[in-house]
Amino acid sequence: MPSFAAEFVRLEVDLIVSSSTPANQAALQATRTIPIVTTVAAEDPRTGSITSLSRPGGNLTGLTTINIELTGKQLGLLKEALPKTSRVALFRNPGNPIQAAHLPRIDTVARSLRLQIQVVEVRGPDDFETAFKAATRDRADAVFGLPDTMLVVHRTRLTELATKYRLPTMSWTREHPEAGGLMSYGANVPAIFRRAATYVDKILKGAKPSDLPIEQPTKFELVINMKTAKALGLTIPQSLLVRADEIIQ
């Protein structure tokens, strides 16, 4: 990503659109003048990329997925779907700096839900099999992948291994259950990208990124793959199914 960002600067592009915190940071390292519109990233002052949501203060603005705040909800839904769950393998990419901000929130929620968290590092798809072996060896009941673009790009491989090792998964984006994972809860990603187009339009018409507030999502969706649940021998409570925005059969 740093090489791509440097290339964009050399090409003197008018604007950069990015879709992850590492991508944002690479772009910011390359330029502090070219406007950057962020989309699928958990940007807030904790990342160091902006001053505040209301006034970003630099050349980056756009939308945030508020994934850190959603972590508790996601773990709660996982526990509700699988009441007997006591240990969750947390897949974390150490190359994604925003993920460290998730951990205090996860520890607090895990204690309230009486869950043990097993942190497993996954830097890329070559680490997936080792990660699932570690989760299985330590008797994890489920896998929770922290928000990371890499996990979305390689979701097919991830869900194949989840099926192989018979581990239900919770994700932040619907692409995972669509690929065969068990469930997801998070912001509607296509809606975020459509909304980002309005930021691009405003900036190209003269608006300053520093004056455009970072927008938080308003639409969230719970997606459950019942085909996967049946293959794993799981019974999803009806109380959860009736709240699902989509059930994949």
N, C-alpha and C positions, 0 to 999 in steps of 0.2 A: 504493500500500500504506500509506503513512503516514496518508492520509485514512481508509481503512478501519479501521486500528488505532485512530485517534482516535475514530471512531464507536463501535467496540466498547467503549471505555472510557466514553464518554458513556452507553451503554446499560447499563453496569454488569453486563456478562456475568460469569459465574462462572469461565470458562476460555476460552482461545484456543488453537486448533490451527493450526499453520502448516506450510508445506511448502517452504521455501527459506531460505537464509541472509538474503537481502534482506528477506523477510517477517519473519523472526525479529528482525532489527535494527529494523524499523519498529515491531514490537510492543513491543520493549524500550524504544524511545524514547518510546512512548506510556504505558507503565506498568511499574513495578517491583514491583507488588503482585499484580496478577491473574496467576494461573498460566498459563504458556505451554507447550504440548506440541509439540515439533518432530518432524517426520517425515522427509520427503525433503530433508535438508540435511546438509552436511558440517561439522557443528558440532564444534569442539574448541577448546582454549584459544587457538589462533592467531586465532580470529575475535573474541576479546574478549568473547564472549557468556557464557562460563562460566569458572569457575576451574579445574576439572579434570573429566575424564569420571566419575570415581568420586564426586566431590562437586561438583556444578555451582555451588552456592553462592549462587544467586539465585532468580528466579522462573521460570527456563526449564529444562526437562528433556525427556526423550523419547529419540529414536533418531537415530543418525548413519549416513550412508551410507558413511563413510570413503573418499570419492571421491579424496582426495589420495593416499592410500596405494595405490589401485587404478590410478592413472595409468600406472605402469610396466608393470603386467600388461596393460593395454589396448593400449599401444603395442607390447608384445612380441607379443601375439596378432595385431595388424594386420600386423606384419612377417612373422610366421609364415605368415599367410594369403596375403600378397603379398610374396614374398621379394625381388623386384626393386625394391621401393619404396625410394626414396632421399630423397624430399622429401615432407613432410606439412604441409598447411595446417591450422593450429590456429585454430579459430573461438572467439573469446573475447569475452564480453560485459563491457565495462569497467564497466558498472553493477552487476556482481555482485562484491562485495569479496573473497569467498573465493577467487576464481579466481587472484588474484595469488600465493596460497600454492602453487598448482600448478606455477608456472613453474620454480622451482629443481629440483624433482623431475623435470619433463619434460626440462629441459636435460641432467641427469645421465643419464637413461635414453636419450635420443636419441643422446648421444655413444657410449654402449655399443653401441647398435644401428646406429651409423653412419647416422643419419638427420639430415637438415636440417629444422629447424622454421621454418615461415613463419607468424607470428602475424597473423591477420586479425581486425579488430574488427567485431562484429555487435551492435548495440544493440537491434535489433528486426527483424521480417520484411522491412521496407523495405530493409534492408541486405543481404539474402541474395543477390540477383542480383549486386550489386557484389562481394560477397565471393567468389562462385564465379568471376566473371570474373577477379578478382585471382589466385585460386588457379590458374586455367587459364593465365593470362598468365605466371605464374612457374613453370609446369610442375610443379605439385604432382602427386604420384601418388595421393594420397588425402586425405581430410578427416577430422579428428578434432575433434569438438565437445566443449569442456569442459562439465562438468555445469552445466546451467542450465535452470530451469523454462521459460523462454521458448522454448528450443529444442525442448522436449517439446510445448508447447502448439501450436507451429507446425511440427510434424514433417512434416506432409503437404506443405507448401510446400517445406520443406527437402529432402525426398527427391525431390520432382518436379524440383528444380533439379539435384540430384546426378545424376539420370538424364539430364537434358538435357545437362549438361556432362561426362557419362560419368566421374564421379569416385566411387570406392568410399568408403564412410563407416564410421567406427567410433564407436559411442556408448556411453554408460554405462547406458542403459535399453532394455529389449526393445521398447518402443513404436516405436522408430526402425526396426529391421528389419521389424517388423510392418507399418509404413507404407511399406516399400519400400527402406529403407537396407540396406547389406550385412550389418553385424554389430554386436553389442553384447556387453558384459561388465559385469556389475555386480550389485548387491544386488537381491533380489526385492522390488520396490516394493509390490505388494499385501500381501505378508507384513509389511512394515514398518507399513503402515497398520493392519492387523489387530492387530499388537502394540501400536501406539500407543493403541488402545482400552483396554488394561489400565492404561496410565498415567492416562488420563482417569478411569477408574473409581477408582483408588487416591486420586487427588487430590480428587475429589468426595466421597470418604469420609473425608477429613481428612489425608491424607499431605501433607508439605511438598515442593514441587519441589526445594528445595535438598538434600534428603536422598535423592532418588531418582537413582541413577547413570544417566548417559547410556549407552544400550545400543548396542552395535555389532552389525551384521548377522552372521548365521551362514550364510545361504544365498545363494550367488552363482550366476549362470547365464550361460552362453555361448549366444547365439542367432545363427544364420547364415541368411540368406535366399538360398537357392540359385537361386531364380528371378532375383533381381537379379544374382547372380554370372554366370549364363548370359547374361543380357542384356548384361552388360559384357564378355563374352568371357573371364571369369576361371576358372581352375581352382583350387579350394580343395584343399589337401593333405588326403589321407585321414586323416593323423595328427591333423589338427585336427577333422575332421568327426566322428571317433569320440568326441571329448571334448565335443562340443556337447550342451547340454541340450535344445535344440530346433533342428531344421532345417526351415525354411519352404520348401515346394516350390511 
